[in-house]
Amino acid sequence: MPNLQRGTLTKQLTLRHLRVICGLAEHRLVARVSAALNVTQPAVSKQIAELEEIVGTPIIRRERNRLHLTSVGLRLAEHARQVLNQLDRAEFDLLAMASGIAGSVNVGVVSSVAPILLPRAISLFKNGAPDASLSVTEGHFVSLKPQLEAGQIDLLIARIWQPSDMEGIEQRVLLKEPLVVVAGRNHPLAAMERIAWKDAVDWPWILPQPDSVARRAVDALFAEHGVALPGNTISSLSLSLNLELLRQMPTLCLFPQRLAKAYAARGDLVEMPLDTRNFLSEARCFWKKGALQDNSALALFMDCLSQAAEYNKTIPFS
């Protein structure tokens, strides 16, 4: 256990220490950490030794050529990421305020991504540019893509199945998070430790719209598991409606894992032991080429999205 006295970390830890512990958590090799931070390997080793002296216990253990953080090192790395993210946010807020950005941003987003990324991104955006306006339209990729191409929306955020290049459109990966199968807590399958896909398809399902990319991905998922599509289905994009249906009906639904665990912790949902094979786990944003240079508010919102995505990486699912 660490041998610490209160106030030690605030007095002795530096930003270099924080960056090194975060680098170790990500790269696990001193050489890679030194390259990422643009410092020498002896400098990284020195920072590790100083950290262990400050904390009073080992923060790493060596196995062959790799470094593994101890339980204390892992916890310290988690706090270090949060501190560095908060400093990044402070710098971002001050720069945004100084820029005096106004204008407008129109965002199209799929419902499975909106509650995960947008609340924090919008909060950052409005803090930095209170005079800029923002509108959000929910839909699915097939319905939103023509709006992006026509200039009706500036940014499209969606989960992608079989990504490909699109002429005149830029894109960027925002996050990777799997979808999982959920049921209401009173569903007859909720208490079962093992469930086969052939058993699950006999129940009602809430599925994406028939003409959507997500629905084609779902169809392929059922085919991969060797089962036919459920015959009893409801097509819905509404998260609030889907939650209420799960409470009132013995139905199954696909949810982002982070949301599923949050609602499961409240006792509203149960995550089912069905392998979804990480399908639709990648969320991307799309914008027209040149739009970031022409719309400073959009460029700022893109930075906010990136910050929100990074923040999601630093907090546990629970």
C-alpha positions as CSV (number, residue, x, y, z in Angstrom):
1,M,0.0,0.0,0.0
2,P,1.2,3.6,-0.6
3,N,3.0,5.3,2.2
4,L,1.6,8.8,1.8
5,Q,1.0,11.8,3.9
6,R,-1.8,14.2,3.1
7,G,-0.6,17.0,0.8
8,T,2.4,15.0,-0.6
9,L,1.0,14.7,-4.1
10,T,0.0,18.4,-4.5
11,K,3.4,19.5,-3.3
12,Q,5.6,17.1,-5.2
13,L,3.8,15.9,-8.3
14,T,4.6,17.8,-11.6
15,L,3.0,17.7,-15.0
16,R,5.9,15.7,-16.2
17,H,5.0,13.0,-13.7
18,L,1.4,13.0,-14.8
19,R,2.3,12.7,-18.5
20,V,4.7,9.9,-17.8
21,I,2.2,7.8,-15.8
22,C,-0.4,8.3,-18.5
23,G,2.1,7.3,-21.1
24,L,3.0,4.2,-19.2
25,A,-0.6,3.2,-19.0
26,E,-1.0,3.6,-22.8
27,H,2.3,2.4,-24.2
28,R,3.8,0.0,-21.6
29,L,7.3,0.5,-23.0
30,V,9.8,3.2,-21.8
31,A,11.0,3.6,-25.4
32,R,7.5,4.3,-26.7
33,V,6.8,6.7,-23.8
34,S,9.9,8.6,-24.4
35,A,9.1,8.9,-28.1
36,A,5.5,10.0,-27.4
37,L,6.7,12.7,-24.9
38,N,9.8,13.6,-27.0
39,V,12.1,13.0,-24.1
40,T,15.0,10.6,-23.5
41,Q,14.5,7.1,-22.0
42,P,16.7,7.9,-19.0
43,A,14.4,10.9,-18.3
44,V,11.4,8.6,-18.3
45,S,13.1,6.2,-16.0
46,K,14.0,9.1,-13.7
47,Q,10.3,10.2,-13.6
48,I,9.2,6.7,-12.7
49,A,11.7,6.5,-9.9
50,E,10.6,9.9,-8.6
51,L,6.9,8.8,-8.7
52,E,7.6,5.6,-6.8
53,E,9.5,7.6,-4.2
54,I,6.7,10.2,-3.9
55,V,4.0,7.5,-3.6
56,G,6.0,5.2,-1.4
57,T,5.3,2.0,-3.3
58,P,6.1,0.5,-6.7
59,I,3.9,1.7,-9.5
60,I,5.2,-0.7,-12.2
61,R,6.2,-4.3,-12.5
62,R,8.4,-5.6,-15.3
63,E,7.6,-8.7,-17.4
64,R,10.1,-9.4,-20.1
65,N,10.3,-6.2,-22.1
66,R,7.0,-4.8,-21.0
67,L,5.9,-2.7,-18.1
68,H,2.7,-3.3,-16.3
69,L,1.2,-0.8,-13.8
70,T,0.5,-2.1,-10.3
71,S,-2.9,-1.4,-8.8
72,V,-1.5,1.8,-7.3
73,G,-0.1,2.8,-10.7
74,L,-3.4,2.1,-12.4
75,R,-5.3,4.3,-10.0
76,L,-2.7,7.0,-10.2
77,A,-2.8,6.9,-14.0
78,E,-6.6,7.3,-13.9
79,H,-6.4,10.4,-11.8
80,A,-3.5,11.8,-13.9
81,R,-5.6,11.5,-17.1
82,Q,-8.5,13.4,-15.4
83,V,-6.1,16.2,-14.2
84,L,-4.5,16.5,-17.7
85,N,-8.0,16.5,-19.3
86,Q,-9.2,19.2,-17.0
87,L,-6.1,21.4,-17.8
88,D,-6.8,20.8,-21.5
89,R,-10.4,21.9,-21.0
90,A,-9.3,25.0,-19.1
91,E,-6.9,26.0,-21.9
92,F,-9.6,25.2,-24.5
93,D,-12.2,27.4,-22.7
94,L,-9.9,30.4,-22.4
95,L,-8.8,30.2,-26.0
96,A,-12.5,29.8,-27.2
97,M,-13.6,32.8,-25.0
98,A,-10.7,34.9,-26.4
99,S,-11.7,34.1,-30.0
100,G,-15.2,35.5,-29.7
101,I,-16.6,32.9,-32.0
102,A,-20.2,33.3,-33.1
103,G,-22.1,31.7,-36.0
104,S,-24.1,28.5,-36.1
105,V,-23.7,24.7,-36.2
106,N,-26.3,22.2,-37.4
107,V,-25.6,18.6,-36.2
108,G,-27.2,15.4,-37.4
109,V,-26.7,12.4,-35.1
110,V,-27.9,8.9,-34.5
111,S,-29.7,8.2,-31.3
112,S,-27.2,5.6,-30.1
113,V,-24.4,8.2,-30.0
114,A,-26.2,11.4,-29.0
115,P,-26.5,10.8,-25.2
116,I,-22.9,9.6,-25.0
117,L,-21.0,12.4,-26.7
118,L,-23.3,15.4,-27.3
119,P,-24.1,16.6,-23.7
120,R,-20.5,17.2,-22.8
121,A,-19.5,18.5,-26.3
122,I,-22.4,21.0,-26.2
123,S,-21.5,22.1,-22.7
124,L,-17.9,22.7,-23.8
125,F,-19.1,24.5,-26.9
126,K,-21.5,26.9,-25.2
127,N,-19.0,27.6,-22.4
128,G,-16.5,28.7,-25.0
129,A,-18.8,30.3,-27.5
130,P,-22.0,31.5,-25.8
131,D,-23.0,33.6,-28.8
132,A,-22.9,30.7,-31.2
133,S,-26.1,28.8,-31.9
134,L,-26.4,25.0,-32.2
135,S,-29.2,22.8,-33.5
136,V,-29.4,19.0,-33.3
137,T,-31.4,16.7,-35.5
138,E,-31.7,13.0,-34.7
139,G,-32.1,10.4,-37.5
140,H,-30.2,7.5,-39.1
141,F,-27.3,7.7,-41.5
142,V,-29.3,7.1,-44.7
143,S,-31.7,10.0,-43.9
144,L,-29.0,12.4,-42.6
145,K,-26.3,11.9,-45.3
146,P,-28.3,13.7,-48.0
147,Q,-28.8,16.6,-45.6
148,L,-25.1,16.8,-45.1
149,E,-24.4,16.8,-48.8
150,A,-27.1,19.5,-49.4
151,G,-25.6,21.7,-46.7
152,Q,-28.7,21.4,-44.4
153,I,-26.5,20.1,-41.6
154,D,-22.8,20.8,-41.0
155,L,-21.9,17.7,-39.2
156,L,-23.1,14.1,-39.2
157,I,-22.3,11.7,-36.3
158,A,-23.2,8.1,-36.7
159,R,-22.2,4.5,-36.0
160,I,-20.7,3.0,-39.1
161,W,-20.9,-0.5,-40.6
162,Q,-18.3,-1.3,-43.3
163,P,-16.8,2.3,-43.5
164,S,-15.7,3.6,-46.8
165,D,-14.5,6.9,-48.3
166,M,-17.1,9.3,-49.7
167,E,-16.4,11.9,-52.4
168,G,-16.3,15.4,-51.0
169,I,-16.7,14.3,-47.4
170,E,-14.1,14.2,-44.6
171,Q,-14.5,11.8,-41.7
172,R,-12.9,11.0,-38.4
173,V,-13.3,8.2,-35.8
174,L,-14.7,9.6,-32.6
175,L,-15.1,6.5,-30.3
176,K,-15.3,2.8,-30.3
177,E,-17.9,1.3,-28.0
178,P,-19.9,-1.9,-28.6
179,L,-23.6,-2.3,-28.7
180,V,-25.1,-5.0,-26.4
181,V,-28.4,-6.7,-26.1
182,V,-30.6,-5.6,-23.2
183,A,-33.9,-6.5,-21.7
184,G,-36.2,-5.1,-19.0
185,R,-35.4,-6.4,-15.5
186,N,-38.6,-8.5,-15.5
187,H,-38.0,-10.2,-18.8
188,P,-38.1,-14.0,-18.5
189,L,-34.6,-14.3,-20.0
190,A,-33.1,-11.7,-17.6
191,A,-32.3,-14.3,-14.9
192,M,-30.6,-16.8,-17.3
193,E,-26.8,-17.1,-17.2
194,R,-26.6,-18.5,-20.7
195,I,-28.8,-17.7,-23.7
196,A,-28.5,-18.9,-27.3
197,W,-29.4,-16.6,-30.2
198,K,-31.9,-19.1,-31.4
199,D,-33.8,-18.6,-28.1
200,A,-33.6,-14.8,-28.2
201,V,-35.2,-14.5,-31.7
202,D,-38.4,-16.0,-30.4
203,W,-39.0,-12.8,-28.4
204,P,-40.1,-9.4,-29.6
205,W,-37.2,-7.1,-30.6
206,I,-36.9,-3.3,-30.9
207,L,-34.7,-2.8,-34.1
208,P,-33.4,0.2,-36.1
209,Q,-35.4,1.4,-39.1
210,P,-35.6,-1.0,-42.0
211,D,-33.9,1.3,-44.5
212,S,-31.0,2.2,-42.2
213,V,-27.3,1.2,-42.2
214,A,-27.8,0.0,-38.6
215,R,-30.6,-2.3,-39.7
216,R,-28.5,-3.9,-42.4
217,A,-25.8,-4.4,-39.8
218,V,-28.3,-6.1,-37.4
219,D,-29.5,-8.3,-40.2
220,A,-25.9,-9.4,-40.9
221,L,-25.4,-10.0,-37.1
222,F,-28.3,-12.4,-37.0
223,A,-27.1,-14.2,-40.1
224,E,-23.6,-14.6,-38.6
225,H,-25.2,-16.4,-35.7
226,G,-27.1,-18.6,-38.0
227,V,-30.6,-17.5,-37.1
228,A,-33.4,-15.8,-39.0
229,L,-34.6,-12.3,-38.2
230,P,-37.1,-12.1,-35.4
231,G,-40.7,-12.1,-36.7
232,N,-42.1,-9.8,-34.0
233,T,-40.3,-6.5,-34.3
234,I,-40.8,-2.8,-33.5
235,S,-38.7,-0.2,-35.5
236,S,-37.8,2.8,-33.2
237,L,-35.1,5.4,-33.0
238,S,-36.4,6.9,-29.8
239,L,-34.3,6.1,-26.7
240,S,-37.0,7.2,-24.3
241,L,-39.7,5.2,-26.0
242,N,-37.4,2.1,-26.2
243,L,-36.7,2.4,-22.4
244,E,-40.4,2.5,-21.7
245,L,-41.1,-0.4,-24.0
246,L,-38.4,-2.5,-22.3
247,R,-40.1,-1.8,-18.9
248,Q,-43.6,-2.7,-20.1
249,M,-43.0,-5.5,-22.6
250,P,-40.9,-8.7,-22.7
251,T,-38.8,-7.3,-25.5
252,L,-35.1,-7.2,-26.4
253,C,-33.1,-4.2,-27.8
254,L,-29.6,-3.1,-28.7
255,F,-28.0,-0.4,-26.5
256,P,-24.6,1.3,-26.3
257,Q,-22.7,-0.5,-23.7
258,R,-22.1,2.6,-21.6
259,L,-25.8,3.4,-21.4
260,A,-26.7,-0.2,-20.8
261,K,-24.4,-0.4,-17.8
262,A,-25.7,2.9,-16.4
263,Y,-29.4,1.8,-16.7
264,A,-28.5,-1.6,-15.3
265,A,-26.9,0.0,-12.3
266,R,-30.2,1.8,-11.7
267,G,-32.1,-1.5,-11.9
268,D,-33.9,-0.6,-15.1
269,L,-32.2,-3.0,-17.6
270,V,-30.3,-6.2,-17.7
271,E,-27.5,-6.8,-20.2
272,M,-28.0,-10.2,-21.9
273,P,-25.1,-12.7,-22.3
274,L,-25.2,-12.6,-26.1
275,D,-22.1,-12.0,-28.2
276,T,-22.6,-9.0,-30.6
277,R,-19.1,-9.3,-32.0
278,N,-18.4,-5.6,-31.6
279,F,-20.7,-4.8,-34.5
280,L,-21.4,-1.1,-35.1
281,S,-18.9,-0.3,-32.3
282,E,-17.2,2.6,-34.3
283,A,-18.8,6.0,-34.3
284,R,-17.5,8.6,-36.8
285,C,-18.2,12.2,-37.7
286,F,-18.6,13.5,-41.3
287,W,-18.3,17.0,-42.7
288,K,-17.9,18.5,-46.2
289,K,-14.4,19.2,-47.3
290,G,-13.4,22.8,-46.5
291,A,-16.2,23.3,-44.0
292,L,-13.9,23.6,-41.0
293,Q,-12.0,26.4,-42.7
294,D,-15.2,28.2,-43.7
295,N,-17.1,27.9,-40.4
296,S,-15.1,28.7,-37.2
297,A,-18.0,27.6,-35.0
298,L,-18.0,24.2,-36.6
299,A,-14.3,23.9,-36.1
300,L,-14.7,24.8,-32.4
301,F,-17.5,22.2,-32.1
302,M,-15.3,19.6,-33.6
303,D,-12.7,20.3,-31.0
304,C,-15.4,19.9,-28.3
305,L,-16.4,16.6,-29.8
306,S,-12.9,15.4,-29.6
307,Q,-12.6,16.5,-26.0
308,A,-15.8,14.7,-25.1
309,A,-14.6,11.5,-26.8
310,E,-11.3,11.6,-24.9
311,Y,-13.2,12.2,-21.7
312,N,-15.3,9.1,-22.3
313,K,-12.0,7.1,-22.5
314,T,-11.0,8.2,-19.0
315,I,-14.1,7.2,-17.1
316,P,-15.0,3.6,-16.3
317,F,-18.3,2.1,-17.7
318,S,-19.6,1.7,-14.2
